[in-house]
């Protein structure tokens, strides 16, 4: 039976991912999709289906807004569109807003979801969901999931007592595998696994997304949308946006996961985090300011740095490195440098360069070259360290916003929109041949060169 077979494969995939997502002892629902964007779409589809069933409403218009004050936002019309609260989300969320017609309300503070304003805005009865991130794709920071869950749970307890529909908490962990490995809540470490943070008596509906094709080394087009009971089941029998992986893709994915194993992924991602710490140290030693450094969690596999005039990024691109362009980094402080670059790493960056690299991992060699390029750029332009931003702007010939944008940058974007500005370039540079790295790590060929089933232990 096609459906029974698919359900069993999805359950096995979820069973493996639970080792990193958490929720080992919780009943969960799962839908596999063709990618992280599709998983996010599935999450919002399920939320809106639930809203239609419970409230008799859904989407409506096509505008979003940012909230900078402390009051509850007013609506253009009484009983208007349902709302989703977020900080500075992935571009896929903005696309989902346009696709499904809900109202996206941004409550950001230094890139993260502002819990102070969230506690006020969530009391609006039109709020149906809160979108949080375990890892921001752009700058490598993490939302305070524990505080966010406490706020949403308190509101849901109030709504439950009043017989009102509950607020769903969506947690985007699509690219956060390294953060999940390093924040498991054990041995005094922090916990960023939402399914573990939610206690046994948690009333809040939870939905978590996690990619398998970017950071677990499986075929491209395998992502999971996981929910607590009663969340994703609202989509039963409905037409879903986007394609799903075939049964064959799920079989190959399971073969890959079992070949590397839980201990194998843990070891690989601990090494990646150590190399990322070295990259961060090299960036700061070169006098660059790491964007939103105070909100970086252990194991963050994304780093971003301020780059006045985009000088450094142009130099690094000449050296063969691929970065994403960042814009409007500090909208509340226009005197600061507003431009920068971002780099997202996967285990492919750990590959041994052999003779060309002197036996060092690619990421370590790149870090050394990038640090040298940063120092030379400052010397050539006579730029001081990043701490003196006003002098930096003056030396580079820029204005109070911290120098002109790079040649290909948009003039100005609103908060949130800039996060996806260089997404295509970053994805192309960070993904690389991830499958080939995992194949080398486990002593096997790439799945592209042969079926992984032939490599699986019998």
HELIX and SHEET records of a PDB file:
HELIX    1   1 UNK A    2  UNK A   21  1                                  20    
HELIX    2   2 UNK A   36  UNK A   55  1                                  20    
HELIX    3   3 UNK A   91  UNK A  100  1                                  10    
HELIX    4   4 UNK A  115  UNK A  121  1                                   7    
HELIX    5   5 UNK A  145  UNK A  162  1                                  18    
HELIX    6   6 UNK A  177  UNK A  182  1                                   6    
HELIX    7   7 UNK A  194  UNK A  197  1                                   4    
HELIX    8   8 UNK A  232  UNK A  235  5                                   4    
HELIX    9   9 UNK A  247  UNK A  285  1                                  39    
HELIX   10  10 UNK A  293  UNK A  295  5                                   3    
HELIX   11  11 UNK A  308  UNK A  310  5                                   3    
HELIX   12  12 UNK A  311  UNK A  318  1                                   8    
HELIX   13  13 UNK A  347  UNK A  350  5                                   4    
HELIX   14  14 UNK A  354  UNK A  357  5                                   4    
HELIX   15  15 UNK A  362  UNK A  381  1                                  20    
HELIX   16  16 UNK A  389  UNK A  395  1                                   7    
HELIX   17  17 UNK A  417  UNK A  420  5                                   4    
HELIX   18  18 UNK A  423  UNK A  431  1                                   9    
HELIX   19  19 UNK A  434  UNK A  441  1                                   8    
HELIX   20  20 UNK A  447  UNK A  449  5                                   3    
HELIX   21  21 UNK A  452  UNK A  454  5                                   3    
SHEET    1   A 8 UNK A  28  UNK A  33  0                                        
SHEET    2   A 8 UNK A 223  UNK A 228 -1                                        
SHEET    3   A 8 UNK A 206  UNK A 211 -1                                        
SHEET    4   A 8 UNK A 168  UNK A 172  1                                        
SHEET    5   A 8 UNK A 127  UNK A 133  1                                        
SHEET    6   A 8 UNK A  83  UNK A  86  1                                        
SHEET    7   A 8 UNK A 103  UNK A 106  1                                        
SHEET    8   A 8 UNK A  65  UNK A  66  1                                        
SHEET    1   B 2 UNK A 108  UNK A 109  0                                        
SHEET    2   B 2 UNK A 112  UNK A 113 -1                                        
SHEET    1   C 3 UNK A 302  UNK A 306  0                                        
SHEET    2   C 3 UNK A 340  UNK A 344 -1                                        
SHEET    3   C 3 UNK A 324  UNK A 326 -1                                        
END                                                                             
